[in-house]
Amino acid sequence: MKSPLSHRRSGFTLVEILIVLGLVGLILAGMLGFFLTTFRGAFITQQKLAINKDIRTLTSHMTDAARASNNFLLYGSFAANDRANADQRLRHGSSGDLVVFIYYGPPDTANLRFPVARLIGYYRSPENPEDPESTGPVRRFDIPFSPASTAPLESLLPDEADLDSFPEVVEMSRGLANGKLFYNYRERSVVVNGQIFHGNDAKRVTDTYNFTVSPRG
């Protein structure tokens, strides 16, 4: 007579295998979701830190430039046809994508005017020139004049061909002052109002910023 032990099954049934595989799949899916959520959170945190760093950098740069300057002028953009002459200077209540801080040298008593010793400019460079409201980096130029120049100020501005040759201050930005980055407030201050973007095509992180700088006069 055969022992009862000989009738015991030595393997698993198909149902048992499917149940185990289902449980393993649920565990792996839960772990994958956890890791994806953690990775996404870390990515967003990293990009927000980069945005905050950009805001601090731009604020610091422009505050230092403005406080040391005597005056500022605002233009529609870096394009030559937006700042070719004095008539294109934007007055109170206007917004543009190019602000120029002016440093005067000792007065020229013969011509009754202050010669320009230095120009520092900040401008937004849209990625798509046909769409001025598109995102683009904020760049900075710094041009000293020795001796100080009495030439018309617009003639002292850099050539439009040098648009992309100046260093970036902020990697990617969009203007929020009627589509522009800078706003002329009462001819005394420049209001900077925009968005900074970081990330990639799959996930972009953005934040707005708004601050005011004023020349010493």
Secondary structure as UniProt FT lines:
FT   HELIX           4..7
FT   HELIX           14..68
FT   STRAND          71..75
FT   HELIX           80..82
FT   HELIX           86..88
FT   TURN            92..93
FT   STRAND          95..96
FT   STRAND          98..104
FT   TURN            109..112
FT   STRAND          116..124
FT   TURN            129..130
FT   TURN            132..133
FT   STRAND          136..149
FT   HELIX           153..156
FT   HELIX           160..162
FT   TURN            163..165
FT   STRAND          168..175
FT   TURN            178..179
FT   STRAND          182..185
FT   TURN            186..188
FT   STRAND          189..199
FT   STRAND          204..213
//
